[in-house]
Amino acid sequence: KEAVREYRFPVPSFRAKAFYRVQTGAFKNLANAKAQRDKVKAAGFDTYLVQNDGYYKVQVGAFAQKANATACAAKLKAAGFPTYITTKSGTPA
């Protein structure tokens, strides 16, 4: 009988991976957040709203590499939007 060799490969943990998001605003008022989201969308960026820490946050992207988030932030800044790179997300708003 031949011996069976068992190979174990490390399984990457995707839950532990932080994603970098570019935030263009954080608002207590949902209407203000939606207005900012609409401005960012009108400028050609895919954006979304999340709720976290009592604020409605307007975010763009979810990048595995910070360099990609930095490049996106530069494009947003060039379009006239304030930016902040964060690893915090939230619940969809």
C-alpha positions in Angstrom: 0.0 0.0 0.0 1.3 3.4 -1.0 1.6 6.2 1.6 -0.6 9.1 0.9 1.1 12.5 1.4 -0.9 15.3 2.7 -0.1 18.8 1.6 -1.4 21.8 3.4 -1.4 25.2 1.8 -2.0 28.4 3.7 -5.5 29.8 3.0 -5.4 33.6 2.6 -7.6 35.4 5.1 -9.6 38.0 3.1 -11.6 39.2 6.1 -8.4 40.4 7.7 -7.4 42.4 4.6 -8.0 46.1 4.9 -9.5 48.0 2.0 -8.6 51.6 1.4 -11.5 53.9 0.6 -11.4 57.5 -0.5 -13.9 59.6 1.5 -15.1 62.9 0.1 -17.3 63.9 3.0 -18.9 63.0 6.3 -22.3 64.5 7.2 -24.7 64.3 10.1 -27.5 65.2 7.6 -28.5 62.5 5.0 -29.6 65.2 2.5 -26.2 66.8 2.6 -24.5 63.5 2.1 -26.7 62.7 -0.9 -26.0 66.1 -2.4 -22.2 65.5 -2.2 -22.7 62.0 -3.5 -24.6 63.4 -6.5 -21.9 66.0 -7.2 -19.2 63.3 -7.1 -21.2 61.0 -9.4 -21.9 63.9 -11.8 -18.1 64.3 -12.1 -17.8 60.7 -13.3 -16.8 58.8 -10.1 -18.5 55.7 -8.8 -19.5 56.6 -5.3 -21.6 55.2 -2.5 -22.9 56.2 1.0 -22.2 54.4 4.2 -23.3 55.1 7.7 -20.7 54.8 10.5 -20.1 56.6 13.8 -23.2 58.7 13.5 -22.2 60.1 10.1 -23.2 59.5 6.5 -20.0 59.1 4.6 -19.5 59.6 0.9 -16.9 57.1 -0.3 -15.3 56.1 -3.6 -13.6 52.7 -4.2 -12.4 49.9 -2.1 -8.8 49.3 -3.0 -6.5 46.5 -1.8 -3.4 48.7 -2.3 -3.1 52.1 -0.7 -1.3 53.4 -3.9 -4.5 52.9 -5.9 -6.5 54.8 -3.3 -3.9 57.6 -3.4 -4.2 57.8 -7.2 -8.0 58.0 -6.9 -7.7 60.7 -4.2 -5.5 62.7 -6.6 -8.1 62.5 -9.3 -10.9 63.6 -6.9 -8.8 66.5 -5.6 -8.1 67.6 -9.2 -11.9 67.6 -9.7 -12.3 69.9 -6.7 -13.3 67.4 -4.0 -11.8 67.1 -0.5 -10.4 63.6 0.2 -9.5 61.4 3.1 -8.2 57.9 2.8 -9.7 55.5 5.3 -10.0 51.8 6.0 -13.4 52.3 7.7 -16.5 51.3 5.8 -19.9 51.1 7.4 -23.4 50.0 6.7 -25.0 51.0 3.3 -27.0 54.2 3.7 
